[in-house]
Structure formats: C-alpha cells, structure tokens
Amino acid sequence: MKKKISKIIKICLGGIVGLVIVAVLVVIINHKIQLSRENALVKPIGQMVTVDGHKMSVYTEGQGNKTLVFLAGGGTASPILDFKSLYTRLSDEYIIAVPERIGYGFSEVADVPRDLDTVLEEDRQALLLAGLKPPYVLVPHSITGLESVYWAQKYPNEVSAIVGIDVGTVNAYFDPSTPKVADFVTKIKILAFAERNGLTRFIPSMVESEAAITSGDLTDHEKDIYRAIYYRRTNTPPMVEELVDLLDNAHKVDDLPPPQLPVLFFISNGDGIGLGYTKEQWQGFQISYLSRIANSKYVLMDDYGHYLQDFAPDVLAQKIKEFVPAN
C-alpha cells in the first residue's frame, strides 16, 4: 500500500514538474514570436550615434536659440515617448534633445559601468555626435537629478539651467527612511528575469498602467511602439546596475558644492515612486536641497504623481517657458 502511495506521489510530482516545464517553454516561445512580430515597431525614431563602441539613440526636434536636454528617470522604457507630451509643447520655441542611455529605448543594451562619470560622458558625447553643442538646459526626471547636478558641477559652462521633474536629490538617498539598495535590487533582478523571458506579456496591466500609456498625447501607433519597447527595455542589466551604483553616485555629487545656476523643480505628491515616502518627506527632500542654491524655485504639484511630464504637460510647459525665456 505504501509503495502504491509513493508511486502515485512520484507520478503526480513528475506531472507537475512536466507541466511547469511546458508552461515555461510556452512563455518563452510566445515571447520570441511576439518579439519577431514587433520588429517593425522598434525602428529608431531619432538618430543613432556610436559612443565607445555602443549604439545610442538621440532624438531631436524643434527650433530656437536654446537646447533643452531631457534625461529620463531610472527604468523608463522609452524616454523619447515618455517625454513626448511635454517636449511637443516646447519645440516651437526650443531645440529638443532626448538622449537615451545605454539599456534604454532604442539604445543598445551593453555590459558597461554605470558610475556617474561614465554615464555623463556617454550623454555628452552622444549630444555632440548628434550635432548639439552646449550650453544646455537640462531637464532631468527622477534619478537623473543626480546626473544633472553633477554635470553642472563638473562642466559649469555646459549647463545654463536645470529644470528638475520630481528629481531624487542626494539628501533623499542618504535619508534613514530610504530603503537599502540591496533590499530591492534582488527583487528587481527576479522581475528582470521574468520580463526577459516574456512572463510579463501575460500580465498586460503592467505595461497598460505606464504613465505614458494612461496619460499624455501618444497616438495609438505610438502606444504600440511603447509596448514593443517595454518588452525589450524593462529592468535591463544597465538599468539594474544604475541602482547598484546609486549610493556611490550620490556621494560623488555630495562631495562637491551645489551648482549655483538657475534651478526650477516641479515636485509631485510622491505617488508612483515606490519607496514608501510620505508626501511631506518626498517634497521636503527637494525643497531642502534647493535651499542650498541661491537662484532656485519650485512648483508644488500636489494633485499629480511622479511622472509629471505625462500627467501635467501643459502646466510644465508653461512654467518652463516662463523660467527659461526662449530668446
């Protein structure tokens, strides 16, 4: 009797393992089929330049005497499409540039260091290769607040102003309430594995809840492009490495005095950041950092979450035009 029960259990376990293997194979095969079908959607929108042997995407449009450089937040699958609702409201008066970092958008995924110096030099080279010379008005979102400040610290003649969209500041990363990087990098890597093999295609709510999809001005075709990029450029190895290097990068910025140039911050209510801050904490970090910069101001946007460029592009465009006169 015991042998029969044992045999039945083994058969059941074998069946379960077999089903899991089949399910995994179905997921992976489906992902590869969909990637092939989506190839026509992922042709670069901007121009491709080669930086240190790797292809980087730089999108430009518009006209004017000043160049606004949009720098995407960490993990933003398609910077070009994510910022579209905002920069199309500005390109009548300014030159627009959206460099996509390694591992983002149409740029190559490569095994390269993600320390701040490397990332900054890549962006500088990409812009120059695309024919865009400084000075620039930097428009960072989220994590790239660090890069923008560092850019102004290292190359003050290249940055005429910073317009931060709900940026992370050094005091936020050092605050005791901020989760330790190691606590969530492992989770991100597990999620990255699932995404790399196509599991997230069976959870469409993940891409459909992206701010660029739910809000803003993307056409149906552009949303299809965004979805196709999302399944190729979510939690890529360079994105994960940016998180691993986050504290070291913050220390680099903190070791230098804050840049003294015109700075405007748009500050959200903190929804969508995912780090457990209260609204008061999140807003306080940015306001406190600005107190160290003489020519600075901020706009509190209590009704909107983290991706302000998608949720409130009209407000941002109007305020940017007031803060950075086109002529």
Residue pairs with C-beta under 8 A, 6 or more apart in sequence:
24 197
27 197
27 198
27 199
27 201
27 202
28 197
28 198
30 198
30 201
31 197
31 198
31 201
31 231
32 198
34 198
34 201
34 231
35 231
35 232
38 228
38 231
41 224
41 225
41 228
41 229
42 106
42 225
42 228
42 229
42 232
44 57
44 106
45 57
45 59
45 80
45 106
45 225
46 57
46 58
46 59
46 60
46 80
46 98
46 100
46 106
46 130
47 57
47 58
47 59
47 60
47 130
48 55
48 56
48 57
48 58
48 106
49 55
49 56
49 58
49 125
49 126
49 129
49 130
50 56
50 129
51 122
51 125
51 126
51 129
52 112
52 122
52 125
54 102
54 107
54 108
54 110
54 112
55 107
55 108
56 99
56 100
56 101
56 102
56 107
56 108
56 122
56 126
57 80
57 99
57 100
57 105
57 106
57 107
58 97
58 98
58 99
58 100
58 126
58 127
58 129
58 130
58 132
59 80
59 96
59 97
59 98
59 100
60 95
60 96
60 97
60 98
60 130
60 131
60 132
61 87
61 88
61 91
61 95
61 96
62 87
62 90
62 91
62 92
62 93
62 94
62 95
62 96
63 91
63 92
63 93
63 94
63 95
64 93
64 94
64 95
64 326
65 326
65 327
66 94
66 95
66 137
66 160
66 324
66 326
67 94
67 95
67 96
67 97
67 132
67 134
67 135
67 136
67 137
68 87
68 90
68 94
68 95
68 96
68 97
68 136
68 137
68 139
68 163
68 320
68 324
69 97
69 98
69 99
69 123
69 127
69 132
69 136
69 137
69 138
69 139
70 79
70 83
70 86
70 87
70 96
70 97
70 98
70 139
70 140
70 141
71 79
71 99
71 123
71 138
71 139
71 140
71 141
71 144
71 147
71 148
72 79
72 82
72 83
72 98
72 100
72 101
72 104
72 105
72 141
72 142
72 144
73 140
73 141
73 142
73 143
73 144
73 306
73 307
74 142
74 143
74 144
74 239
74 242
74 243
75 234
75 235
75 239
76 82
76 104
76 141
77 104
77 105
77 210
77 226
77 229
77 230
77 232
77 233
77 234
78 104
78 105
78 212
78 225
78 226
78 229
78 230
78 233
79 98
79 100
79 101
79 104
79 105
80 98
80 100
80 105
80 106
81 105
81 212
81 218
81 222
81 225
81 226
81 229
82 211
82 212
82 307
82 309
82 310
83 98
83 141
83 309
84 212
84 216
84 217
84 218
84 222
85 212
85 215
85 216
85 217
85 218
85 309
85 310
85 313
86 309
86 313
86 316
86 317
87 96
87 98
88 217
89 313
89 314
89 317
90 96
90 317
90 320
90 321
93 321
93 326
94 137
94 324
94 326
95 132
97 127
97 130
97 132
97 136
99 123
99 126
99 127
99 130
100 106
100 107
101 107
101 119
101 122
101 123
101 238
102 108
102 109
102 110
102 112
102 122
102 238
103 109
103 110
103 233
103 236
103 237
103 238
103 239
104 233
104 236
104 238
104 239
105 229
105 233
106 229
109 233
109 236
109 237
109 238
110 238
111 237
112 118
112 238
113 241
113 245
114 238
114 241
114 242
114 244
114 245
115 245
115 248
115 249
115 252
116 146
116 147
116 150
116 245
116 248
116 249
116 252
116 253
117 252
119 147
119 242
120 147
120 150
120 151
120 154
123 147
124 151
124 155
124 158
127 133
127 134
127 136
134 155
134 157
134 158
134 159
135 157
135 158
135 159
135 160
136 158
136 159
136 160
137 159
137 160
137 161
137 162
137 163
137 324
138 148
138 151
138 152
138 159
138 161
138 162
138 163
139 162
139 163
139 164
139 165
139 320
140 147
140 148
140 162
140 164
140 165
140 167
141 164
141 165
141 166
141 167
141 307
141 308
141 309
142 165
142 166
142 167
142 168
142 273
142 306
143 167
143 168
143 242
143 246
144 167
145 164
145 167
145 168
145 169
146 167
146 168
146 170
146 249
146 250
146 253
148 159
148 162
148 164
148 167
149 162
149 169
149 170
149 253
149 258
149 259
150 249
150 252
150 253
150 256
151 158
151 159
152 158
152 159
152 162
152 259
152 261
153 253
153 256
153 257
153 258
153 259
156 259
156 261
159 259
159 261
160 261
160 262
161 261
161 262
161 263
161 264
161 323
161 324
162 259
162 261
162 262
162 263
162 264
163 263
163 264
163 265
163 266
163 320
163 323
163 324
164 263
164 264
164 265
164 266
164 286
165 266
165 308
165 309
165 316
166 265
166 266
166 267
166 268
166 286
166 306
166 307
166 308
167 265
167 286
168 285
169 285
169 286
169 288
169 289
170 250
170 253
170 254
170 289
171 285
171 288
171 289
172 178
172 277
172 282
172 285
172 286
173 246
173 247
173 250
174 250
174 254
175 281
175 285
177 276
177 277
177 281
178 275
179 275
179 276
181 243
181 244
181 246
181 247
184 243
185 240
185 243
185 244
188 235
188 240
188 243
189 235
189 240
191 235
192 234
192 235
192 236
192 237
192 240
194 200
195 231
195 234
195 235
198 231
200 206
200 207
200 231
200 234
201 231
207 213
207 226
207 227
207 230
207 231
208 214
210 226
210 230
211 272
211 305
211 306
211 307
211 310
211 311
212 218
212 223
212 226
212 307
212 310
213 223
213 226
213 227
214 310
215 307
215 310
215 311
216 309
216 310
216 311
216 313
217 313
218 226
258 289
258 292
258 293
259 293
260 293
260 294
260 295
261 293
261 295
262 295
262 296
262 323
262 324
263 290
263 293
263 295
263 296
263 297
264 296
264 297
264 298
264 299
264 319
264 320
264 323
265 286
265 290
265 296
265 297
265 298
265 299
266 298
266 299
266 301
266 308
266 316
266 319
267 282
267 283
267 286
267 287
267 298
267 299
267 300
267 301
268 282
268 301
268 304
268 305
268 306
268 308
269 279
269 282
269 283
269 301
269 302
269 303
269 304
269 305
270 277
270 278
270 279
270 281
270 282
270 283
270 305
270 306
271 304
271 305
271 306
272 305
272 306
272 307
273 282
273 306
277 285
279 302
283 300
286 298
287 298
290 296
290 297
290 298
297 323
299 315
299 319
301 308
301 312
301 315
304 311
304 312
305 311
308 316
309 316
